Amino acid sequence: MSLIKRIATFVAFASGTLFTAQMAIAGESGSYESVSSFVHDYTKFEFANQAIISGPLHGTDTITKSSGGPFVVGESSVFVCAVYAKTSDAGMDLEAPCATTDASGDISFTISKRSAGDTETGGGGDGRQEIVGGTGKYTGITGGCTFTVEYLTGDRAIAINTCEWQKP
């Protein structure tokens, strides 16, 4: 083999190895958008100048846009959340841990938080969601989303989600 071919082979091998190592170090990352539709069953009561709101919500989430990775355009998942909120003259403090199960049975975990708006029909508001891991293809995934939720009649609501994620 000529010296030039040996050098070219070495450069190609070294470049491929370096690229693969950088990809392994960098991990994966991306973005996605989704639409959620859900039903809630909240209990609401007055307590010490606050309104307490708690209960389950469950529904579906469909990926509408994705840069790739574990979030596939057109894929729908089911989710369940436990909502706890306090509202007062100072505003709202809502938190909802959720588990979302995709068609393959893999589960992603999120925590939604909102400090604006309400949970009444015709209401809603903007919030933030943390992606905090999961099972299967979601193991080790982290990230965050912004969302806007709108409460509809019949204890129903919809949300639009815009998310960034990364995986080591």
N, CA, C and O of each residue as an XYZ file, in Angstrom:
672
protein
N       0.854     -1.168      0.000
C       0.000      0.000      0.000
C       0.900      1.231      0.000
O       1.882      1.292      0.741
N       0.570      2.185     -0.813
C       1.407      3.378     -0.900
C       1.249      4.232      0.350
O       0.265      4.119      1.081
N       2.225      5.077      0.575
C       2.225      5.963      1.738
C       0.995      6.857      1.739
O       0.414      7.078      2.802
N       0.581      7.370      0.613
C      -0.584      8.266      0.520
C      -1.851      7.504      0.889
O      -2.702      8.035      1.603
N      -1.991      6.258      0.410
C      -3.181      5.467      0.744
C      -3.206      5.148      2.237
O      -4.270      5.180      2.854
N      -2.038      4.838      2.829
C      -1.975      4.548      4.258
C      -2.347      5.779      5.072
O      -3.065      5.666      6.065
N      -1.871      6.947      4.668
C      -2.198      8.193      5.375
C      -3.687      8.487      5.227
O      -4.339      8.871      6.199
N      -4.230      8.313      4.031
C      -5.659      8.567      3.792
C      -6.509      7.623      4.633
O      -7.512      8.036      5.214
N      -6.102      6.334      4.699
C      -6.826      5.364      5.507
C      -6.783      5.747      6.980
O      -7.800      5.691      7.672
N      -5.598      6.137      7.460
C      -5.446      6.548      8.850
C      -6.310      7.772      9.163
O      -6.983      7.803     10.193
N      -6.296      8.778      8.286
C      -7.081     10.000      8.490
C      -8.570      9.671      8.523
O      -9.305     10.193      9.362
N      -9.017      8.803      7.610
C     -10.434      8.422      7.582
C     -10.819      7.693      8.871
O     -11.866      7.965      9.458
N      -9.954      6.758      9.306
C     -10.217      6.023     10.534
C     -10.234      6.952     11.737
O     -11.143      6.878     12.563
N      -9.244      7.820     11.845
C      -9.151      8.750     12.973
C     -10.335      9.708     12.989
O     -10.878      9.995     14.056
N     -10.742     10.206     11.830
C     -11.877     11.127     11.754
C     -13.155     10.435     12.210
O     -13.932     11.001     12.980
N     -13.372      9.218     11.738
C     -14.557      8.463     12.144
C     -14.574      8.183     13.627
O     -15.611      8.317     14.277
N     -13.429      7.794     14.170
C     -13.330      7.529     15.600
C     -13.586      8.794     16.410
O     -14.310      8.754     17.405
N     -13.009      9.900     16.002
C     -13.193     11.171     16.698
C     -14.652     11.606     16.640
O     -15.206     12.043     17.649
N     -15.283     11.494     15.467
C     -16.682     11.874     15.318
C     -17.572     11.020     16.222
O     -18.458     11.545     16.896
N     -17.339      9.713     16.236
C     -18.113      8.813     17.081
C     -17.916      9.147     18.558
O     -18.880      9.152     19.323
N     -16.685      9.425     18.962
C     -16.409      9.785     20.357
C     -17.106     11.082     20.730
O     -17.661     11.193     21.824
N     -17.085     12.072     19.830
C     -17.763     13.329     20.126
C     -19.257     13.119     20.263
O     -19.875     13.715     21.145
N     -19.853     12.299     19.427
C     -21.288     12.026     19.513
C     -21.608     11.332     20.833
O     -22.628     11.631     21.455
N     -20.750     10.409     21.268
C     -20.985      9.711     22.524
C     -20.880     10.665     23.703
O     -21.660     10.572     24.651
N     -19.914     11.586     23.650
C     -19.744     12.550     24.730
C     -20.889     13.547     24.736
O     -21.420     13.881     25.795
N     -21.270     14.019     23.563
C     -22.294     15.049     23.455
C     -23.685     14.515     23.788
O     -24.532     15.290     24.235
N     -23.953     13.243     23.593
C     -25.274     12.689     23.815
C     -26.238     13.145     22.736
O     -25.828     13.649     21.691
N     -27.499     12.966     22.994
C     -28.537     13.355     22.056
C     -29.279     14.565     22.606
O     -29.307     14.780     23.818
N     -29.873     15.349     21.729
C     -30.738     16.439     22.152
C     -31.676     16.771     21.008
O     -31.450     16.369     19.867
N     -32.714     17.495     21.317
C     -33.655     17.878     20.279
C     -34.810     18.677     20.835
O     -34.777     19.167     21.964
N     -35.822     18.790     20.016
C     -37.012     19.536     20.407
C     -38.243     18.846     19.835
O     -38.151     18.060     18.892
N     -39.386     19.150     20.417
C     -40.649     18.658     19.876
C     -41.783     19.563     20.330
O     -41.651     20.325     21.288
N     -42.893     19.463     19.626
C     -44.118     20.148     19.999
C     -45.216     19.095     20.054
O     -45.190     18.114     19.312
N     -46.185     19.313     20.947
C     -47.282     18.361     21.061
C     -48.567     19.079     21.477
O     -48.556     20.220     21.938
N     -49.671     18.357     21.291
C     -50.987     18.815     21.706
C     -51.533     17.784     22.678
O     -51.533     16.586     22.396
N     -52.000     18.263     23.832
C     -52.578     17.381     24.847
C     -54.062     17.686     25.003
O     -54.484     18.841     24.932
N     -54.829     16.655     25.212
C     -56.252     16.776     25.493
C     -56.521     15.934     26.736
O     -56.113     14.775     26.802
N     -57.207     16.513     27.722
C     -57.401     15.749     28.951
C     -58.704     16.082     29.656
O     -59.360     17.086     29.378
N     -59.046     15.202     30.576
C     -60.209     15.344     31.448
C     -59.681     15.411     32.869
O     -58.760     14.679     33.231
N     -60.265     16.293     33.678
C     -59.836     16.403     35.078
C     -61.009     16.144     36.007
O     -62.169     16.301     35.627
N     -60.690     15.751     37.217
C     -61.693     15.503     38.260
C     -61.194     16.158     39.545
O     -60.804     15.479     40.494
N     -61.215     17.489     39.557
C     -60.669     18.249     40.679
C     -61.668     18.377     41.823
O     -62.874     18.496     41.608
N     -61.148     18.352     43.018
C     -61.885     18.738     44.215
C     -61.408     20.132     44.568
O     -60.204     20.387     44.605
N     -62.352     21.048     44.831
C     -62.007     22.427     45.163
C     -62.703     22.812     46.456
O     -63.885     22.525     46.650
N     -61.947     23.475     47.352
C     -62.558     23.970     48.585
C     -61.777     25.158     49.113
O     -60.607     25.346     48.779
N     -62.439     25.962     49.944
C     -61.820     27.137     50.554
C     -61.105     26.718     51.832
O     -61.608     25.907     52.610
N     -59.911     27.294     52.031
C     -59.122     26.968     53.209
C     -58.225     28.152     53.538
O     -57.321     28.467     52.765
N     -58.451     28.810     54.659
C     -57.590     29.890     55.158
C     -57.260     30.929     54.079
O     -56.094     31.162     53.758
N     -58.307     31.545     53.530
C     -58.160     32.587     52.498
C     -57.491     32.100     51.216
O     -56.884     32.890     50.492
N     -57.599     30.818     50.938
C     -57.078     30.237     49.705
C     -58.114     29.281     49.135
O     -58.985     28.795     49.857
N     -58.020     29.019     47.858
C     -58.784     27.940     47.248
C     -57.802     26.801     47.020
O     -56.755     26.986     46.401
N     -58.146     25.631     47.523
C     -57.327     24.433     47.333
C     -57.959     23.624     46.204
O     -59.171     23.407     46.186
N     -57.134     23.185     45.273
C     -57.581     22.409     44.121
C     -56.689     21.176     44.040
O     -55.464     21.293     44.030
N     -57.301     19.997     43.981
C     -56.484     18.797     43.814
C     -57.291     17.717     43.111
O     -58.522     17.718     43.119
N     -56.559     16.805     42.509
C     -57.221     15.683     41.865
C     -56.470     15.205     40.644
O     -55.461     15.788     40.247
N     -56.975     14.130     40.050
C     -56.303     13.557     38.878
C     -56.733     14.234     37.582
O     -57.810     14.823     37.485
N     -55.863     14.127     36.605
C     -56.251     14.413     35.234
C     -55.608     13.337     34.372
O     -54.533     12.829     34.689
N     -56.275     13.001     33.292
C     -55.730     11.987     32.379
C     -56.170     12.302     30.966
O     -57.237     12.870     30.737
N     -55.321     11.918     30.018
C     -55.655     12.220     28.633
C     -54.632     11.678     27.667
O     -53.932     10.706     27.949
N     -54.556     12.337     26.503
C     -53.647     11.916     25.446
C     -52.767     13.079     25.026
O     -53.134     14.246     25.170
N     -51.597     12.736     24.502
C     -50.643     13.707     23.995
C     -50.181     13.209     22.628
O     -49.814     12.042     22.486
N     -50.195     14.081     21.626
C     -49.772     13.708     20.276
C     -48.660     14.635     19.818
O     -48.790     15.857     19.886
N     -47.558     14.045     19.350
C     -46.412     14.803     18.860
C     -46.767     15.379     17.486
O     -47.133     14.641     16.573
N     -46.654     16.714     17.348
C     -47.005     17.375     16.092
C     -45.784     17.860     15.313
O     -45.875     18.131     14.116
N     -44.649     17.969     15.990
C     -43.410     18.420     15.341
C     -42.251     17.875     16.165
O     -42.322     17.856     17.394
N     -41.167     17.424     15.491
C     -40.041     16.857     16.222
C     -38.762     16.954     15.400
O     -38.770     16.835     14.175
N     -37.657     17.173     16.120
C     -36.352     17.146     15.465
C     -35.772     15.734     15.446
O     -34.674     15.518     14.933
N     -36.500     14.784     15.999
C     -36.041     13.401     16.020
C     -35.902     12.874     17.430
O     -36.421     13.458     18.382
N     -35.194     11.763     17.555
C     -35.002     11.150     18.864
C     -36.210     10.338     19.266
O     -36.920      9.800     18.416
N     -36.447     10.248     20.578
C     -37.526      9.381     21.035
C     -38.928      9.945     20.802
O     -39.910      9.240     21.029
N     -39.045     11.195     20.356
C     -40.343     11.828     20.141
C     -40.640     11.830     18.645
O     -40.015     12.573     17.887
N     -41.595     11.000     18.216
C     -41.868     10.754     16.807
C     -43.155     11.476     16.395
O     -44.190     11.340     17.048
N     -43.077     12.242     15.306
C     -44.244     12.964     14.801
C     -45.386     11.986     14.542
O     -45.199     10.948     13.906
N     -46.566     12.329     15.040
C     -47.751     11.503     14.856
C     -47.971     10.488     15.958
O     -49.056      9.915     16.054
N     -46.958     10.248     16.803
C     -47.113      9.277     17.884
C     -47.967      9.866     19.001
O     -47.769     11.008     19.416
N     -48.917      9.071     19.477
C     -49.764      9.482     20.592
C     -49.447      8.650     21.818
O     -49.087      7.477     21.716
N     -49.584      9.269     22.973
C     -49.334      8.623     24.258
C     -50.495      8.940     25.191
O     -51.263      9.872     24.952
N     -50.611      8.164     26.243
C     -51.602      8.451     27.287
C     -50.860      8.904     28.538
O     -49.737      8.470     28.794
N     -51.493      9.779     29.313
C     -50.834     10.259     30.525
C     -51.822     10.369     31.673
O     -53.035     10.464     31.482
N     -51.259     10.353     32.870
C     -52.009     10.581     34.094
C     -51.178     11.527     34.955
O     -49.953     11.422     35.013
N     -51.865     12.451     35.619
C     -51.194     13.435     36.480
C     -51.963     13.557     37.793
O     -53.160     13.278     37.852
N     -51.269     13.971     38.829
C     -51.884     14.322     40.100
C     -51.659     15.819     40.299
O     -50.522     16.267     40.449
N     -52.739     16.585     40.301
C     -52.653     18.047     40.362
C     -52.887     18.519     41.790
O     -53.781     18.032     42.482
N     -52.066     19.480     42.220
C     -52.281     20.149     43.499
C     -52.034     21.634     43.290
O     -50.983     22.029     42.786
N     -53.003     22.457     43.678
C     -52.857     23.901     43.483
C     -53.466     24.654     44.652
O     -54.398     24.188     45.308
N     -52.908     25.839     44.890
C     -53.463     26.792     45.850
C     -53.611     28.113     45.111
O     -52.691     28.552     44.422
N     -54.760     28.739     45.255
C     -54.951     30.071     44.689
C     -55.379     31.024     45.790
O     -56.116     30.653     46.704
N     -54.909     32.247     45.687
C     -55.268     33.304     46.639
C     -55.133     34.633     45.916
O     -54.904     34.675     44.707
N     -55.277     35.723     46.671
C     -55.088     37.042     46.062
C     -53.670     37.196     45.521
O     -53.434     38.005     44.624
N     -52.736     36.434     46.055
C     -51.334     36.500     45.606
C     -51.107     35.764     44.279
O     -50.062     35.929     43.651
N     -52.084     34.954     43.852
C     -51.945     34.227     42.594
C     -52.128     32.735     42.761
O     -52.687     32.271     43.754
N     -51.647     31.983     41.771
C     -51.787     30.532     41.754
C     -50.435     29.859     41.951
O     -49.400     30.366     41.519
N     -50.467     28.715     42.608
C     -49.289     27.870     42.762
C     -49.739     26.447     42.453
O     -50.285     25.768     43.323
N     -49.514     25.987     41.217
C     -49.979     24.684     40.762
C     -48.783     23.811     40.426
O     -47.817     24.271     39.818
N     -48.855     22.538     40.827
C     -47.830     21.562     40.489
C     -48.512     20.246     40.155
O     -49.470     19.846     40.816
N     -48.002     19.565     39.106
C     -48.615     18.318     38.665
C     -47.551     17.350     38.149
O     -47.079     17.507     37.024
N     -47.165     16.352     38.947
C     -46.305     15.290     38.418
C     -47.129     14.389     37.491
O     -48.271     14.043     37.793
N     -46.518     14.014     36.348
C     -47.237     13.232     35.339
C     -46.382     12.076     34.836
O     -45.155     12.164     34.795
N     -47.044     10.998     34.457
C     -46.401      9.856     33.804
C     -47.091      9.657     32.459
O     -48.309      9.493     32.398
N     -46.298      9.671     31.373
C     -46.832      9.552     30.012
C     -46.308      8.258     29.399
O     -45.097      8.053     29.307
N     -47.225      7.385     28.981
C     -46.872      6.077     28.434
C     -47.123      6.057     26.932
O     -48.234      6.327     26.474
N     -46.064      5.728     26.158
C     -46.213      5.692     24.700
C     -46.682      4.303     24.248
O     -46.880      3.408     25.069
N     -46.855      4.139     22.944
C     -47.391      2.893     22.382
C     -46.517      1.681     22.669
O     -47.016      0.556     22.713
N     -45.202      1.897     22.866
C     -44.315      0.766     23.144
C     -44.245      0.443     24.635
O     -43.573     -0.513     25.022
N     -44.925      1.219     25.477
C     -44.926      0.975     26.922
C     -43.856      1.739     27.673
O     -43.777      1.627     28.896
N     -43.029      2.511     26.986
C     -42.018      3.336     27.656
C     -42.705      4.544     28.287
O     -43.669      5.075     27.736
N     -42.204      4.975     29.448
C     -42.847      6.041     30.218
C     -41.893      7.213     30.395
O     -40.731      7.025     30.756
N     -42.385      8.427     30.139
C     -41.618      9.637     30.452
C     -42.268     10.318     31.651
O     -43.489     10.294     31.807
N     -41.434     10.925     32.499
C     -41.908     11.592     33.703
C     -41.709     13.099     33.569
O     -40.649     13.559     33.143
N     -42.734     13.859     33.934
C     -42.658     15.317     33.894
C     -43.283     15.892     35.154
O     -44.066     15.235     35.840
N     -42.918     17.133     35.441
C     -43.566     17.899     36.513
C     -43.965     19.239     35.907
O     -43.111     20.026     35.497
N     -45.271     19.490     35.854
C     -45.792     20.743     35.326
C     -46.018     21.721     36.463
O     -46.490     21.351     37.538
N     -45.671     22.988     36.207
C     -45.866     24.038     37.208
C     -46.473     25.254     36.532
O     -46.137     25.595     35.398
N     -47.381     25.901     37.266
C     -48.005     27.097     36.720
C     -48.317     28.053     37.857
O     -48.830     27.649     38.902
N     -48.004     29.321     37.645
C     -48.278     30.341     38.663
C     -49.190     31.436     38.124
O     -49.371     32.464     38.777
N     -49.758     31.235     36.957
C     -50.646     32.231     36.357
C     -51.926     31.559     35.887
O     -51.935     30.372     35.559
N     -52.994     32.319     35.857
C     -54.259     31.827     35.338
C     -55.090     31.121     36.384
O     -54.963     31.378     37.581
N     -55.954     30.216     35.907
C     -56.851     29.502     36.806
C     -57.189     28.142     36.208
O     -56.603     27.729     35.208
N     -58.155     27.443     36.839
C     -58.589     26.130     36.365
C     -60.090     26.126     36.071
O     -60.722     25.069     36.066
N     -60.650     27.295     35.831
C     -62.083     27.419     35.564
C     -62.361     27.322     34.070
O     -61.492     27.633     33.255
N     -63.573     26.891     33.703
C     -63.984     26.846     32.304
C     -63.779     28.215     31.669
O     -64.207     29.235     32.208
N     -63.124     28.219     30.523
C     -62.803     29.468     29.840
C     -61.490     30.078     30.290
O     -61.019     31.056     29.709
N     -60.899     29.497     31.327
C     -59.634     29.998     31.852
C     -58.478     29.136     31.412
O     -58.559     28.411     30.421
N     -57.405     29.226     32.164
C     -56.191     28.485     31.849
C     -54.993     29.353     32.113
O     -55.023     30.197     33.009
N     -53.928     29.164     31.343
C     -52.742     29.986     31.514
C     -51.503     29.305     30.976
O     -51.546     28.189     30.458
N     -50.393     30.019     31.118
C     -49.094     29.527     30.648
C     -48.316     28.925     31.811
O     -48.435     29.373     32.951
N     -47.524     27.909     31.509
C     -46.724     27.264     32.541
C     -45.447     26.683     31.985
O     -45.105     26.862     30.816
N     -44.755     25.982     32.859
C     -43.468     25.368     32.529
C     -43.508     23.920     32.997
O     -44.110     23.606     34.024
N     -42.869     23.049     32.243
C     -42.833     21.624     32.562
C     -41.388     21.156     32.541
O     -40.636     21.494     31.627
N     -40.999     20.380     33.543
C     -39.667     19.765     33.584
C     -39.778     18.317     33.135
O     -40.672     17.596     33.580
N     -38.876     17.884     32.255
C     -38.779     16.477     31.871
C     -37.743     15.868     32.815
O     -36.596     16.316     32.842
N     -38.134     14.848     33.592
C     -37.261     14.346     34.661
C     -36.949     12.860     34.556
O     -36.763     12.193     35.573
N     -36.889     12.333     33.329
C     -36.479     10.943     33.166
C     -37.609     10.063     32.690
O     -38.632     10.535     32.194
N     -37.399      8.768     32.853
C     -38.406      7.816     32.432
C     -37.851      6.414     32.345
O     -36.810      6.101     32.923
N     -38.558      5.577     31.614
C     -38.152      4.183     31.417
C     -37.904      3.947     29.928
O     -38.310      4.749     29.087
N     -37.235      2.842     29.616
C     -36.985      2.500     28.213
C     -36.222      3.596     27.507
O     -35.194      4.058     28.002
N     -36.713      4.020     26.352
C     -36.008      5.034     25.561
C     -35.958      6.399     26.231
O     -35.229      7.277     25.770
N     -36.718      6.604     27.313
C     -36.709      7.874     28.039
C     -35.786      7.864     29.265
O     -35.699      8.864     29.978
N     -35.106      6.757     29.512
C     -34.190      6.676     30.645
C     -33.119      7.752     30.523
O     -32.450      7.849     29.495
N     -32.954      8.552     31.558
C     -31.922      9.585     31.590
C     -32.264     10.873     30.868
O     -31.464     11.808     30.872
N     -33.427     10.945     30.251
C     -33.786     12.150     29.492
C     -34.169     13.282     30.449
O     -34.821     13.053     31.468
N     -33.762     14.491     30.112
C     -34.125     15.681     30.886
C     -34.475     16.791     29.906
O     -34.233     16.669     28.706
N     -35.041     17.865     30.420
C     -35.357     18.992     29.559
C     -36.462     19.829     30.139
O     -36.782     19.741     31.324
N     -37.039     20.641     29.289
C     -38.094     21.522     29.729
C     -39.025     21.907     28.606
O     -38.665     21.852     27.430
N     -40.233     22.300     28.987
C     -41.263     22.688     28.034
C     -41.954     23.950     28.528
O     -42.001     24.220     29.728
N     -42.479     24.703     27.602
C     -43.450     25.732     27.933
C     -44.785     25.211     27.436
O     -44.842     24.468     26.456
N     -45.857     25.599     28.111
C     -47.172     25.155     27.661
C     -48.207     26.234     27.934
O     -48.041     27.091     28.802
N     -49.272     26.158     27.164
C     -50.453     26.982     27.378
C     -51.630     26.033     27.486
O     -51.856     25.211     26.598
N     -52.386     26.147     28.579
C     -53.545     25.286     28.797
C     -54.813     26.128     28.738
O     -54.836     27.279     29.174
N     -55.872     25.526     28.186
C     -57.174     26.175     28.124
C     -58.217     25.196     28.660
O     -58.338     24.075     28.165
N     -58.972     25.628     29.680
C     -60.006     24.793     30.286
C     -61.321     24.960     29.534
O     -61.771     26.079     29.287
N     -61.929     23.831     29.175
C     -63.163     23.791     28.401
C     -64.308     23.302     29.286
O     -64.094     22.934     30.441
N     -65.517     23.299     28.740
C     -66.663     22.783     29.491
C     -66.526     21.275     29.675
O     -65.752     20.619     28.977
N     -67.278     20.743     30.612
C     -67.297     19.300     30.835
C     -66.027     18.759     31.449
O     -65.665     17.609     31.200
N     -65.327     19.574     32.260
C     -64.091     19.149     32.929
C     -63.015     18.688     31.950
O     -62.251     17.769     32.242
N     -62.962     19.329     30.795
C     -61.983     19.009     29.755
C     -61.033     20.188     29.572
O     -61.349     21.321     29.935
N     -59.873     19.900     29.007
C     -58.900     20.960     28.722
C     -57.979     20.510     27.594
O     -57.877     19.324     27.280
N     -57.314     21.490     26.998
C     -56.310     21.218     25.976
C     -55.058     22.019     26.304
O     -55.128     23.057     26.962
N     -53.920     21.533     25.844
C     -52.655     22.246     26.055
C     -51.786     22.107     24.815
O     -51.795     21.078     24.138
N     -51.046     23.152     24.537
C     -50.047     23.163     23.474
C     -48.692     23.214     24.164
O     -48.469     24.072     25.018
N     -47.785     22.310     23.807
C     -46.491     22.163     24.480
C     -45.345     22.357     23.485
O     -45.393     21.843     22.368
N     -44.317     23.101     23.896
C     -43.102     23.284     23.097
C     -41.932     22.900     23.991
O     -41.731     23.500     25.047
N     -41.156     21.897     23.570
C     -40.172     21.274     24.466
C     -38.770     21.177     23.862
O     -38.598     21.074     22.647
N     -37.784     21.212     24.744
C     -36.373     20.935     24.429
C     -35.960     19.784     25.339
O     -36.342     19.762     26.510
N     -35.195     18.836     24.828
C     -34.770     17.700     25.642
C     -33.314     17.364     25.348
O     -32.767     17.734     24.308
N     -32.700     16.652     26.291
C     -31.360     16.120     26.099
C     -31.228     14.799     26.846
O     -31.928     14.523     27.820
N     -30.307     14.005     26.346
C     -30.065     12.686     26.924
C     -28.548     12.467     26.902
O     -27.907     12.638     25.865
N     -27.978     12.088     28.051
C     -26.512     11.911     28.086
C     -26.042     10.767     27.195
O     -24.844     10.496     27.119
